Amino acid sequence: MVKLFNEGALEEIAKSRKMWEKVAEYAKKAIKVVRLKYTECPVATPLDIPDFDYMQKLGLPGMYPYTRGWAPLPFECLLDRQYIGCGTPKETRKRIEYLMKLGRKDYNIAFDLPTQLGYDPDDEMAAGEVGRVGVSCASILDFEEIMEPLVDWPEEKINPAFTANAQANVIFAMYYVWAERNGKDPKKLRCTIQNDILKEYVARGTYIYPPKHALRLTGDIFEWILEYMPKANFQSVCGYHIREAGSTAVQEMAFMFANAMEYARLAMSRGIDINTYGRRTTFLNYSGLRIFEEVAKFRAGRRVWAKIMKEKLGATDPVAMLMRTATGYAASSCTAQKPLNNIVRNTITALVGRLAGYPVAVPGFDEALGIVSDEALEVAADTVDIIEYETDITETVDPLGGSYYVEMLTDKMEEQIMSEIEKIEEMGGALKAIESGYMQREIARAAYERQKAIERGEIIIIGVNKNVDTRPIKWRPYMPDPEAEKAMVERIRKLRAERDNLKVKQKLEELEKAARKEDENTMPYVVECVEAYATIGEICGVFRKVFGEYRITSF
């Protein structure tokens, strides 16, 4: 053990602390006069971490248990990957070209709800939603137009992300087919498709099939990636959406890691080594406005995940133990009221991400009003660059490390995260916890309690319950083309009329046969369907027919 504080020093501090408490007790009586604020921990000292073992709890950056960061030295930590997707493929292509002119390199494509739920634009279930919250992408033709700006890029520079979960297999297949058609070697291409279906059942809601069958498709993707696109990540396990749904910081990390453990065991059941899984898995997290709590959350998270991988799952490769995450966004902290104030909020959340040692991205300041405008996108990107290049935050690793307060919070956060994970493990793991409704209930309860606290004025949000401006909002966000839905409906009907429908029928039938065989990997069949111009609705329709659809029950 390498204790930082000896008993004699702690005794002297304890004496001083008792004197301080008397002064503080007197000060509490005068709080209204001098505006002092007495919190749960108004001052932290070595007494709050008396048995602190430096090597066990912290170590050095880039070394187990990675509390201080996964990299040994400061590094340029830009996340150029802007979250974009709007209207038609043509509109999204133009936005990518616009961002390219600004020097942005990588993109995270947001799909509209029909695409995320496996419906074609002309399906009655898609009415009114086509192109509304992302880009409509129903076939390889749509995907090719979205990716057109990247056609001339060298393979080593292409590294997009796709927010795809229930339909992740189809989007992966589209990426693969696009690469082959444009002379790219799929084995050299990188990308990250979210492919985190479990959190859809507890937080985001874009699920299609029952969890058991959805996990089978996730496993199919893992196996297929290793053979056909070995540089692609398996998935990005998300705590972000869990937090956006209303969870606490502890629940965000605990539920995310519990889901990741379920995926890791799924991979191992498919014969994939745990070290391979760890190296090919990333995370996505929320970065909020409570600076010290959020930094402690990330520091504790690194420690927790390293211990899970090493002690519970048997990983031996240090890289496989790293919690490789991106952070930022925090769109739920943005308000529709006084939208320009969101620039300040976004700056703080980006700052938190960098203090925690991770790449950051921030939402547009008008995201609470609709699809982010070009101006808001540019401000968001520049916010990250200003922090990266105009401040000294990036000159040292883990700048808050060693703070009595931050170390106390980190230890407390680790203990609470592990306690929640153990509770889920006792239930039989994440899948059982989801099927029983446990995670959903806990998130709903946390969200309800926070909302009530806002309504009581215990949580202050400027523009919402303090400094309220009742005047109409002047800012007008980006609005998708009102004719987008009509255009996409005509486009897909034209595709169906011009393609080889006998071939499409044949490929869909072959996919159905594969789906009915539990030991058959469905990904090669999905790829063949995409190549034949089958639509996302047709492909997902096959799986709907075989697996059925998940219907949430009351929890």
C-alpha positions as CSV (number, residue, x, y, z in Angstrom):
1,M,0.0,0.0,0.0
2,V,1.1,3.5,-0.7
3,K,-0.9,5.7,1.7
4,L,-0.7,9.4,1.2
5,F,-1.4,10.5,4.8
6,N,0.2,9.4,8.0
7,E,-1.7,9.1,11.3
8,G,0.0,12.2,12.8
9,A,-1.0,14.4,10.0
10,L,-4.5,13.2,10.0
11,E,-4.8,13.9,13.7
12,E,-3.7,17.5,13.2
13,I,-6.1,18.0,10.4
14,A,-8.9,16.5,12.5
15,K,-8.2,19.1,15.3
16,S,-8.3,21.9,12.7
17,R,-11.5,20.5,11.2
18,K,-13.3,20.6,14.6
19,M,-12.3,24.3,14.9
20,W,-13.6,24.9,11.4
21,E,-16.9,23.2,12.2
22,K,-17.5,25.7,15.0
23,V,-16.9,28.6,12.7
24,A,-19.1,27.0,10.0
25,E,-21.9,26.5,12.6
26,Y,-21.8,30.2,13.4
27,A,-21.7,31.0,9.7
28,K,-24.8,28.9,9.0
29,K,-26.8,31.3,11.2
30,A,-25.8,34.2,9.0
31,I,-26.4,32.4,5.7
32,K,-29.2,34.7,4.6
33,V,-27.0,37.8,5.3
34,V,-23.8,36.8,3.6
35,R,-25.3,34.2,1.2
36,L,-23.1,31.3,2.3
37,K,-24.2,27.9,1.0
38,Y,-23.8,24.9,3.3
39,T,-23.7,21.7,1.2
40,E,-23.2,18.1,2.0
41,C,-19.5,18.6,1.6
42,P,-18.6,22.3,1.8
43,V,-14.9,21.5,2.1
44,A,-13.0,18.3,1.6
45,T,-9.8,17.3,3.4
46,P,-7.6,14.2,3.7
47,L,-10.1,13.1,6.4
48,D,-12.6,12.4,3.6
49,I,-10.1,9.9,2.1
50,P,-8.0,8.8,5.1
51,D,-6.9,5.4,3.8
52,F,-6.3,6.6,0.3
53,D,-3.8,4.3,-1.5
54,Y,-2.4,6.1,-4.5
55,M,-1.3,3.1,-6.5
56,Q,-4.4,1.1,-5.9
57,K,-6.9,3.9,-6.5
58,L,-5.1,6.0,-9.0
59,G,-1.8,4.8,-10.4
60,L,-0.4,6.8,-13.3
61,P,-2.2,7.7,-16.6
62,G,-2.3,4.9,-19.1
63,M,-1.9,2.3,-16.4
64,Y,-4.3,0.0,-14.5
65,P,-6.8,0.8,-13.1
66,Y,-6.9,3.8,-15.5
67,T,-8.6,6.1,-13.1
68,R,-6.4,9.0,-14.4
69,G,-7.0,8.2,-18.0
70,W,-6.4,5.6,-20.7
71,A,-3.5,7.6,-22.3
72,P,-0.2,8.1,-20.6
73,L,0.3,11.7,-21.9
74,P,-1.9,14.6,-22.9
75,F,-3.3,14.2,-26.4
76,E,-5.2,16.1,-29.0
77,C,-8.8,15.0,-28.2
78,L,-10.9,16.4,-30.9
79,L,-14.1,14.6,-31.8
80,D,-14.6,15.8,-35.4
81,R,-17.6,13.5,-35.7
82,Q,-20.6,15.9,-36.1
83,Y,-24.0,14.4,-35.5
84,I,-26.0,15.1,-38.7
85,G,-28.9,13.8,-40.7
86,C,-31.9,15.6,-42.1
87,G,-34.6,15.2,-44.6
88,T,-33.6,13.4,-47.8
89,P,-30.2,11.9,-48.7
90,K,-29.6,14.9,-50.9
91,E,-30.1,17.3,-48.0
92,T,-27.8,15.3,-45.8
93,R,-25.2,15.0,-48.5
94,K,-25.2,18.8,-48.9
95,R,-24.8,19.3,-45.1
96,I,-21.8,16.9,-45.1
97,E,-20.3,18.9,-48.0
98,Y,-20.9,22.1,-46.0
99,L,-19.1,20.7,-43.0
100,M,-16.2,19.5,-45.2
101,K,-15.6,23.1,-46.2
102,L,-15.3,24.0,-42.5
103,G,-12.7,21.3,-42.1
104,R,-14.8,18.7,-40.4
105,K,-13.7,15.1,-41.3
106,D,-16.0,12.5,-39.7
107,Y,-19.8,12.2,-39.3
108,N,-22.3,10.4,-37.1
109,I,-25.3,9.9,-39.3
110,A,-28.7,10.3,-37.6
111,F,-31.6,8.4,-39.3
112,D,-35.3,9.3,-39.2
113,L,-37.6,7.2,-37.0
114,P,-39.0,5.1,-39.9
115,T,-35.5,4.1,-40.9
116,Q,-34.5,3.4,-37.2
117,L,-37.7,1.2,-36.8
118,G,-37.3,-0.6,-40.2
119,Y,-40.1,1.0,-42.1
120,D,-40.0,2.2,-45.7
121,P,-41.1,5.8,-46.4
122,D,-44.4,4.7,-48.0
123,D,-45.4,2.5,-45.1
124,E,-48.4,3.8,-43.3
125,M,-46.4,3.6,-40.0
126,A,-44.0,6.1,-41.5
127,A,-46.6,8.8,-42.3
128,G,-45.6,12.2,-41.0
129,E,-42.2,11.1,-39.8
130,V,-40.1,10.7,-42.9
131,G,-37.0,12.9,-42.7
132,R,-38.2,14.6,-39.5
133,V,-35.5,13.8,-36.9
134,G,-32.8,12.5,-39.3
135,V,-32.2,11.3,-42.8
136,S,-34.5,8.8,-44.5
137,C,-32.4,5.9,-45.7
138,A,-34.5,3.0,-47.1
139,S,-32.1,1.4,-49.7
140,I,-28.6,1.2,-50.9
141,L,-29.4,4.0,-53.3
142,D,-30.2,6.4,-50.4
143,F,-27.0,5.3,-48.6
144,E,-24.8,5.8,-51.6
145,E,-26.1,9.4,-52.0
146,I,-25.4,10.2,-48.3
147,M,-21.9,8.8,-48.6
148,E,-21.1,10.4,-51.9
149,P,-18.8,13.1,-50.4
150,L,-16.5,10.4,-49.0
151,V,-16.1,8.4,-52.3
152,D,-12.8,10.0,-53.2
153,W,-11.3,9.8,-49.7
154,P,-8.5,7.3,-49.0
155,E,-9.6,4.2,-47.0
156,E,-7.5,5.1,-44.0
157,K,-9.3,8.4,-43.5
158,I,-12.9,7.1,-43.7
159,N,-14.3,6.6,-40.3
160,P,-18.0,7.4,-40.0
161,A,-20.5,6.5,-37.3
162,F,-24.1,5.5,-37.6
163,T,-26.8,5.8,-35.0
164,A,-28.3,2.5,-35.8
165,N,-29.5,-0.2,-33.4
166,A,-32.5,-2.4,-34.3
167,Q,-31.6,-2.0,-37.9
168,A,-27.8,-2.0,-37.4
169,N,-27.4,-5.1,-39.5
170,V,-28.9,-3.5,-42.5
171,I,-26.9,-0.3,-42.2
172,F,-23.7,-2.3,-41.7
173,A,-24.6,-4.2,-44.9
174,M,-25.2,-0.9,-46.7
175,Y,-21.7,0.4,-45.6
176,Y,-20.1,-2.8,-46.8
177,V,-21.8,-2.8,-50.2
178,W,-21.1,0.9,-50.6
179,A,-17.4,0.2,-50.0
180,E,-17.2,-2.6,-52.5
181,R,-19.0,-0.7,-55.2
182,N,-16.6,2.3,-54.8
183,G,-13.4,0.3,-54.9
184,K,-12.8,0.4,-51.2
185,D,-11.4,-2.7,-49.3
186,P,-14.0,-3.3,-46.5
187,K,-11.2,-4.9,-44.4
188,K,-9.4,-1.6,-44.3
189,L,-12.4,0.6,-43.4
190,R,-13.2,1.8,-39.9
191,C,-16.6,2.8,-38.6
192,T,-18.7,2.7,-35.5
193,I,-22.3,1.6,-35.7
194,Q,-24.1,2.0,-32.3
195,N,-25.5,-1.5,-32.3
196,D,-26.5,-1.2,-28.7
197,I,-30.0,-2.7,-28.7
198,L,-30.4,-3.3,-25.0
199,K,-30.5,0.4,-24.1
200,E,-33.3,0.8,-26.6
201,Y,-35.7,-1.2,-24.4
202,V,-34.9,1.0,-21.3
203,A,-34.2,4.4,-22.7
204,R,-34.5,5.3,-26.4
205,G,-37.4,3.2,-27.6
206,T,-36.3,2.3,-31.2
207,Y,-36.5,-1.4,-30.8
208,I,-38.3,-3.8,-33.2
209,Y,-37.9,-7.5,-32.1
210,P,-38.0,-9.2,-28.7
211,P,-34.7,-8.8,-26.8
212,K,-33.7,-12.4,-27.2
213,H,-33.9,-12.3,-31.0
214,A,-32.4,-8.8,-31.2
215,L,-29.4,-10.1,-29.3
216,R,-29.0,-12.9,-31.8
217,L,-28.7,-10.3,-34.5
218,T,-26.1,-8.4,-32.4
219,G,-24.0,-11.6,-32.1
220,D,-24.3,-12.1,-35.9
221,I,-22.9,-8.7,-36.4
222,F,-19.9,-9.4,-34.1
223,E,-19.0,-12.6,-35.9
224,W,-19.4,-10.9,-39.4
225,I,-17.3,-7.9,-38.5
226,L,-14.3,-10.1,-37.5
227,E,-14.3,-11.8,-40.9
228,Y,-15.4,-9.0,-43.3
229,M,-14.7,-5.6,-41.6
230,P,-12.1,-6.3,-38.9
231,K,-11.2,-2.7,-38.4
232,A,-14.8,-1.7,-37.5
233,N,-15.9,-1.5,-33.9
234,F,-18.4,-4.0,-32.7
235,Q,-20.6,-1.4,-31.1
236,S,-20.8,1.8,-29.0
237,V,-22.5,0.9,-25.7
238,C,-24.4,3.9,-24.6
239,G,-24.9,5.4,-21.2
240,Y,-25.8,8.6,-22.9
241,H,-29.3,7.7,-23.9
242,I,-29.9,6.2,-20.4
243,R,-29.0,9.5,-18.9
244,E,-31.1,11.5,-21.4
245,A,-34.1,9.4,-20.4
246,G,-33.8,10.7,-16.9
247,S,-31.4,8.4,-15.0
248,T,-28.9,9.5,-12.4
249,A,-25.2,9.6,-13.1
250,V,-24.7,6.3,-11.2
251,Q,-27.5,4.6,-13.1
252,E,-26.0,5.8,-16.4
253,M,-22.7,4.0,-15.7
254,A,-24.1,1.0,-14.0
255,F,-26.8,0.2,-16.6
256,M,-24.3,0.8,-19.4
257,F,-21.7,-1.5,-17.9
258,A,-24.3,-4.2,-17.1
259,N,-25.4,-4.0,-20.8
260,A,-21.8,-4.3,-21.9
261,M,-21.3,-7.3,-19.7
262,E,-24.3,-8.9,-21.4
263,Y,-22.7,-8.2,-24.8
264,A,-19.3,-9.5,-23.7
265,R,-20.8,-12.8,-22.6
266,L,-22.8,-13.0,-25.9
267,A,-19.5,-12.5,-27.8
268,M,-17.8,-15.2,-25.7
269,S,-20.7,-17.6,-26.3
270,R,-20.0,-17.1,-30.1
271,G,-16.3,-18.1,-29.5
272,I,-15.0,-14.5,-29.6
273,D,-12.1,-13.9,-27.1
274,I,-12.9,-11.4,-24.4
275,N,-9.8,-9.4,-25.3
276,T,-11.1,-9.1,-28.9
277,Y,-14.4,-7.9,-27.7
278,G,-12.8,-5.3,-25.4
279,R,-10.6,-4.0,-28.2
280,R,-13.5,-3.6,-30.6
281,T,-16.0,-2.0,-28.2
282,T,-16.5,1.7,-27.4
283,F,-18.9,3.6,-25.2
284,L,-20.8,6.8,-25.4
285,N,-21.6,8.9,-22.4
286,Y,-23.4,12.0,-21.2
287,S,-21.5,15.0,-20.0
288,G,-23.6,17.2,-17.7
289,L,-23.4,20.5,-16.0
290,R,-22.4,19.3,-12.5
291,I,-18.7,19.5,-13.2
292,F,-17.2,17.6,-10.3
293,E,-19.8,14.9,-10.2
294,E,-19.4,14.3,-13.9
295,V,-15.6,14.2,-13.8
296,A,-15.8,11.8,-10.8
297,K,-18.2,9.7,-12.8
298,F,-15.8,9.2,-15.7
299,R,-12.8,8.6,-13.4
300,A,-14.8,6.0,-11.5
301,G,-16.1,4.5,-14.7
302,R,-12.6,3.8,-16.0
303,R,-11.7,2.1,-12.8
304,V,-15.0,0.0,-12.7
305,W,-14.7,-1.1,-16.3
306,A,-11.1,-2.1,-16.0
307,K,-11.9,-4.2,-12.9
308,I,-14.9,-5.8,-14.6
309,M,-12.9,-6.8,-17.7
310,K,-10.0,-8.1,-15.7
311,E,-11.6,-9.6,-12.6
312,K,-15.0,-10.7,-13.8
313,L,-14.6,-11.4,-17.5
314,G,-10.9,-12.5,-17.6
315,A,-9.4,-10.0,-20.0
316,T,-5.6,-9.9,-20.1
317,D,-4.9,-7.3,-22.8
318,P,-4.6,-3.8,-21.2
319,V,-6.2,-2.3,-24.3
320,A,-9.3,-4.5,-23.8
321,M,-9.7,-3.0,-20.3
322,L,-10.0,0.6,-21.4
323,M,-13.2,2.5,-21.2
324,R,-12.9,4.1,-24.6
325,T,-15.7,6.6,-24.7
326,A,-16.8,9.8,-26.4
327,T,-18.8,12.3,-24.5
328,G,-20.6,15.6,-24.7
329,Y,-23.9,16.2,-26.4
330,A,-26.1,16.5,-23.3
331,A,-29.0,17.6,-25.5
332,S,-31.4,17.3,-22.6
333,S,-29.6,20.1,-20.8
334,C,-30.5,22.4,-23.6
335,T,-33.6,24.5,-23.3
336,A,-36.1,25.7,-25.9
337,Q,-36.4,28.9,-23.8
338,K,-33.6,31.4,-24.4
339,P,-31.8,29.0,-26.8
340,L,-28.6,31.2,-27.0
341,N,-28.0,30.3,-23.3
342,N,-27.3,26.8,-24.6
343,I,-24.0,28.0,-26.0
344,V,-22.9,28.5,-22.4
345,R,-24.2,25.1,-21.3
346,N,-22.5,23.4,-24.2
347,T,-19.2,25.0,-23.3
348,I,-19.4,23.7,-19.8
349,T,-20.3,20.2,-20.8
350,A,-17.4,20.2,-23.4
351,L,-15.1,21.5,-20.6
352,V,-16.2,18.6,-18.4
353,G,-15.5,16.0,-21.1
354,R,-11.9,17.4,-21.5
355,L,-11.3,17.6,-17.8
356,A,-12.3,13.9,-17.7
357,G,-9.9,13.1,-20.6
358,Y,-12.3,12.2,-23.4
359,P,-13.2,13.5,-26.9
360,V,-16.1,15.8,-26.8
361,A,-18.9,16.9,-29.0
362,V,-21.7,19.3,-28.2
363,P,-25.2,19.8,-29.6
364,G,-26.3,22.8,-31.6
365,F,-27.7,25.5,-29.3
366,D,-31.1,25.2,-31.2
367,E,-31.4,21.5,-30.8
368,A,-34.3,21.8,-28.4
369,L,-36.2,23.5,-31.1
370,G,-35.7,21.1,-34.0
371,I,-33.0,19.8,-36.4
372,V,-29.8,21.8,-35.7
373,S,-29.2,24.7,-38.0
374,D,-26.0,25.2,-40.0
375,E,-25.0,28.2,-37.8
376,A,-25.6,26.2,-34.6
377,L,-23.5,23.3,-36.0
378,E,-20.6,25.7,-36.7
379,V,-20.8,27.2,-33.2
380,A,-20.8,23.7,-31.7
381,A,-17.8,22.6,-33.6
382,D,-15.9,25.8,-32.8
383,T,-16.8,25.5,-29.1
384,V,-14.8,22.3,-28.9
385,D,-11.9,23.8,-30.9
386,I,-11.7,26.9,-28.6
387,I,-11.4,24.6,-25.6
388,E,-8.8,22.5,-27.3
389,Y,-6.6,25.2,-28.7
390,E,-7.1,28.4,-26.7
391,T,-7.0,27.0,-23.1
392,D,-4.4,25.1,-21.2
393,I,-6.7,22.2,-20.2
394,T,-5.0,19.8,-22.5
395,E,-1.5,20.4,-21.2
396,T,-1.7,17.9,-18.4
397,V,-3.5,14.6,-17.8
398,D,-6.3,14.4,-15.2
399,P,-5.9,18.0,-13.9
400,L,-8.4,17.4,-11.1
401,G,-6.7,14.2,-9.9
402,G,-5.5,14.6,-6.2
403,S,-8.3,17.0,-5.3
404,Y,-9.6,15.7,-2.0
405,Y,-13.2,16.5,-3.1
406,V,-12.8,14.8,-6.5
407,E,-11.1,11.7,-5.1
408,M,-13.9,11.4,-2.5
409,L,-16.5,11.7,-5.1
410,T,-14.7,9.2,-7.4
411,D,-14.5,6.6,-4.6
412,K,-18.2,7.2,-3.7
413,M,-19.3,6.9,-7.4
414,E,-17.3,3.7,-7.8
415,E,-18.9,2.1,-4.8
416,Q,-22.4,3.1,-5.9
417,I,-21.9,1.9,-9.5
418,M,-20.6,-1.4,-8.4
419,S,-23.4,-1.9,-5.9
420,E,-26.0,-1.3,-8.7
421,I,-24.2,-3.7,-11.1
422,E,-24.1,-6.4,-8.4
423,K,-27.8,-6.0,-8.0
424,I,-28.4,-6.5,-11.7
425,E,-26.0,-9.5,-11.7
426,E,-28.1,-11.1,-8.9
427,M,-31.1,-10.8,-11.2
428,G,-29.3,-12.8,-13.8
429,G,-27.8,-9.9,-15.8
430,A,-28.9,-7.0,-18.0
431,L,-31.3,-9.0,-20.1
432,K,-33.2,-10.3,-17.1
433,A,-33.2,-6.9,-15.5
434,I,-34.7,-5.4,-18.7
435,E,-37.3,-8.1,-19.2
436,S,-38.5,-7.7,-15.6
437,G,-38.7,-3.9,-16.1
438,Y,-36.2,-3.1,-13.4
439,M,-34.1,-0.7,-15.4
440,Q,-37.1,1.0,-16.9
441,R,-38.7,1.6,-13.5
442,E,-35.6,3.0,-11.9
443,I,-35.0,5.4,-14.8
444,A,-38.6,6.5,-14.7
445,R,-38.5,7.0,-11.0
446,A,-35.3,9.1,-11.2
447,A,-36.7,11.2,-14.1
448,Y,-39.9,11.8,-12.1
449,E,-38.1,12.9,-9.0
450,R,-35.9,15.3,-11.0
451,Q,-38.9,16.9,-12.7
452,K,-40.7,17.4,-9.4
453,A,-37.6,19.0,-8.0
454,I,-37.5,21.4,-11.0
455,E,-41.2,22.2,-10.4
456,R,-40.5,22.9,-6.7
457,G,-37.6,25.2,-7.6
458,E,-35.1,22.9,-5.9
459,I,-33.2,22.5,-9.2
460,I,-32.8,25.8,-11.0
461,I,-32.8,26.0,-14.8
462,I,-32.3,29.5,-16.2
463,G,-35.1,30.4,-18.6
464,V,-37.3,27.6,-17.3
465,N,-38.0,28.4,-13.7
466,K,-35.7,31.4,-13.2
467,N,-35.1,34.5,-15.3
468,V,-38.1,33.4,-17.4
469,D,-38.7,35.3,-20.7
470,T,-42.3,35.0,-21.8
471,R,-41.7,36.7,-25.2
472,P,-42.0,34.5,-28.3
473,I,-38.8,32.7,-29.3
474,K,-37.2,34.6,-32.2
475,W,-34.7,32.0,-33.3
476,R,-35.9,29.8,-36.2
477,P,-34.1,26.4,-36.4
478,Y,-33.4,24.4,-39.5
479,M,-36.6,23.0,-41.0
480,P,-36.6,20.0,-43.3
481,D,-38.1,20.3,-46.8
482,P,-41.9,19.8,-46.4
483,E,-41.8,17.9,-49.7
484,A,-39.2,15.5,-48.4
485,E,-41.7,12.7,-47.5
486,K,-43.4,12.9,-50.9
487,A,-40.0,12.8,-52.6
488,M,-38.9,9.8,-50.6
489,V,-42.1,7.9,-51.3
490,E,-41.8,8.5,-55.0
491,R,-38.1,7.5,-54.9
492,I,-38.7,4.1,-53.3
493,R,-41.7,3.3,-55.5
494,K,-39.5,4.1,-58.5
495,L,-36.8,1.8,-57.1
496,R,-39.3,-1.1,-56.7
497,A,-40.5,-0.6,-60.3
498,E,-37.0,-0.7,-61.8
499,R,-35.1,-3.4,-59.9
500,D,-35.1,-7.1,-60.5
501,N,-38.0,-8.1,-58.2
502,L,-37.6,-11.8,-58.8
503,K,-34.1,-11.6,-57.5
504,V,-35.2,-9.5,-54.5
505,K,-37.9,-12.1,-53.7
506,Q,-35.3,-14.9,-53.9
507,K,-32.9,-13.1,-51.6
508,L,-35.6,-12.3,-49.0
509,E,-36.7,-15.9,-49.0
510,E,-33.1,-17.0,-48.4
511,L,-32.9,-14.6,-45.6
512,E,-36.0,-15.9,-44.0
513,K,-34.7,-19.5,-44.1
514,A,-31.5,-18.3,-42.5
515,A,-33.4,-16.4,-39.8
516,R,-35.3,-19.6,-38.9
517,K,-32.1,-21.5,-38.3
518,E,-30.8,-20.5,-34.8
519,D,-27.2,-21.4,-35.6
520,E,-27.1,-19.6,-39.0
521,N,-25.4,-16.1,-39.2
522,T,-27.9,-13.9,-41.0
523,M,-25.5,-11.1,-42.0
524,P,-24.3,-12.6,-45.3
525,Y,-27.9,-12.9,-46.4
526,V,-28.7,-9.3,-45.3
527,V,-25.7,-8.1,-47.5
528,E,-27.1,-10.0,-50.5
529,C,-30.5,-8.5,-50.0
530,V,-29.0,-5.0,-49.9
531,E,-27.0,-5.7,-53.1
532,A,-30.2,-6.8,-54.8
533,Y,-31.9,-3.4,-53.8
534,A,-34.2,-4.8,-51.2
535,T,-35.4,-2.0,-48.9
536,I,-34.9,-1.7,-45.2
537,G,-38.7,-2.3,-44.7
538,E,-38.5,-5.5,-46.7
539,I,-35.5,-6.8,-44.8
540,C,-36.7,-5.9,-41.4
541,G,-40.1,-7.2,-42.4
542,V,-38.6,-10.7,-42.8
543,F,-37.2,-10.6,-39.3
544,R,-40.6,-9.2,-38.0
545,K,-42.2,-12.3,-39.6
546,V,-39.8,-14.7,-38.0
547,F,-39.2,-13.1,-34.6
548,G,-42.3,-11.1,-34.1
549,E,-42.4,-7.5,-32.6
550,Y,-41.7,-6.5,-29.1
551,R,-44.6,-5.0,-27.3
552,I,-43.8,-3.2,-24.0
553,T,-45.8,-4.2,-21.0
554,S,-46.7,-2.1,-18.0
555,F,-44.0,-2.1,-15.4
